[in-house]
Amino acid sequence: MNRTLELVLALAGAALIVALAYAVPWLRFVLTIALAKGLAVLGILLLLRAGQVSFGHALYLALAAYLVAFGAALVPEALLLLPAAALLAGTVGLAVGLFVVRYREIFFGMLNLALSMVFYSVLEKFYSLTHGTDGIRLPPVRFAGQALEGDAAQWAVLALALVLALAFGALVRVALASPLGEALAGIKTRETRLEFMGVSAKRVLLSAYVASAVMAGCGGAIIALTTRHVTPALAYWTTSGELVFIAILGGAGSVVGPFLGAAAYELTRVYAAALVANAWQLVLGLVLLGVIVFAPGGLWGLIRGATQRKTA
């Protein structure tokens, strides 16, 4: 039931995104950013299956975005910059993961946060290289060798983000239903039993952590290609907080949840900032509070519950 519902929602969501982007051109930017953040939250979903929350995954967003910013001046090809950014994020994720997977719960979350803030400080202080808080402006890039500008470039990035969202969503869905997913759930409930069965909990969690870093890296690359400007704010703790916010808002019960949450978050922020410019954070806070109190399963939980009631 869940699998069918997820497939229907994924295809309907993809069609709706294309339709909205066509009908309301300014939404292309918002929806592309939502897909990029959804990719990062999809990686966090893997960690949540193991009962772990990372408050520092903005590190991988920023790493990938800055690689795209620096690399665009040398190799202005989006289809090469994207895998390079994912590879860098995965490599750093492996190095960091070897250290952080030894810890659990609040220690796991805070160590990730600390490392992200260290990287933020490096980006801010090394002005001669990173331009500090001014950030780096991306030069024009090509897509499959084609120099695209304006609407064509926006559509290209949106299409790239949509393909990545569908592909990674399918992969994570398969992974969660596999022995890896069961092992991750085992870390959350009875980690000691896994060890007695000969399954290394650290290796299982490390695999999920590296995969989550790769997905966050893809999200960071998409953000860089969309905004054409990267700053140290991408590595700041508030960005990591946004990802956790989106995970709660969308719900951790499905691979669709991260994208539902990301779309709702970005649209709420845009309209809240337009209506109450000085209090949009308050609006987002009230939305999150409402979800926690009235829909602890997130938006996905609401949709699943409504579907089950109809079929009952």
Buried (B, 14 or more C-beta within 10 A) or exposed (E): EBEEBBBEBBEEBBEEBBEBBEEEEEBBBBBBBBBBBBBBBBBBBBBBBBBBBBBBBBBBBBBBBBBBBBBBEEEBBBEEBBEBBBBBBBBBBBEBBEEBBEBBEEEBBBBBBEBBBEBBEEBBEEEEEBBBEEBBEBEEBBBEEEEBEEEEBBBBBBBBBBEBBBEBBBBBBEBBEEEBBBBBBBBEEEBEEBEEEEBEBBEBBBBBBBBBBBBBBBBBBBBBBBBBBBBBBBBBBEBBEBBBBBBBBBBBBBBBBBBBBBBBBBBBBBEBBEEEEEEBEEBBEEBBEEBEEEBEBBBBBBBBEEBEEEEE
